[in-house]
Amino acid sequence: MRFKSNACVAVHLRSLAKAERFYSDIMGFRLRKKTRSFLEYDTGHFRLYVNRSSKAQPPTPSFTVKSIVRARKLLKGARCEILVDRGQSLYFRDPFGNIFDVVEQ
């Protein structure tokens, strides 16, 4: 099993309107996609996903795996907490308290 970074980072914020003003107008990132629940930006070297959330969270790096089933089993065996499971992707907390996103290729 190998986890590979995929050049995506997510942040979770309460207000997408305020986030859009900041990331578009101040930072100058190009908005690629906008929905009611997230914004997707091209920042140059990575994609920034701004997700609507009830509370702000630090940036969440994303990794790609060949099998989300195997990754889920491996992470649970390592006593990681699965925070959100969307079937083909999941968020987990590692044993040190860090949160990561994993997406099946």
N, C-alpha and C positions, 0 to 999 in steps of 0.2 A: 504494500500500500504506500502510495506516495502522494503527498499534498504539494501542489505547485501554485505559487502565487499567480494571480490572473490580472493584475494591474487595475483592480477595482477596489475602491474604498467607499464605505457608507458612513454617513453621520445621521443621527436621529435628532430631529428638532420639532418643536411645537408648531411654529409658524412657517409654512412654505412660502407665504407672501414675503415675509421679512427675509427669509433665506434667499429667495430669488433676487430680491433687490441687492443684497450683499454680494452673492456669488456672481451675478450677472454684471451689475453696475460698478461695484467696487473692485472685485477681483478680476473682472473681464473674462470669465470663463464662458465658453460657448454652450448655450442650452441646447441639448440634443433631443430631449423628450420631456414632456410635462404631463402628469396625470393629477388626479385629486389626491393621491397618496405619496407621490414622489417626484423629484426632479432628477434628471440625468445630465451631467455636465462632462464635456471634454475639457480636461485641464492641461493637456499637452502630453504628459507621460502616463497618466492614469485617468480612469473614469471616476467621477465623484457622484455617488448617489445620495441624495438628500431625502430621507424618508420622514414622513409625518409620524410623530410619536407623542405620547402623553408626557414624556420627559426627555430632556436632552441627554445624549450619551456620547462618550468619546468616539473617535473614528474607529471603524471596524474594518480591518483588512479582510480580503476575500481570497479563498483558495479553491482550486479546481481539483477534482478527483475523478478517476475512471468509474468508480462504483460508490454511490452514496450509501448503499446498503452496507458494504464493507467498512466504509468510513464511520458510519453510525455505530456499528458493532465495535470497532476498534476504540472509538472515543468513549463509549459507555464502559468498555472494559478498563479503560484508563481512569475511570471515575470522573469523566467530564460531564457537565450538566448540559443536556440538550434544552435550549431555551425556546427555540421556534423550529418546528419541523414542517417543511412545505412539500415533503415527498422527494423532490429532485434537488432540494437545497435545504440547508439548516443553519441555524446560529447555535454556537455552543460556547460554554464558559470552560476554559482550561483549569487545571488544578491550582493555578496561581491567580485566578480571578479575571483574566483577560478574555474578551469576547471576540470570536472570529466567525466568519461566514464561510460555508463550504458549499460548492455547487458542483453537480455532476456534469462532466464534459459532454 
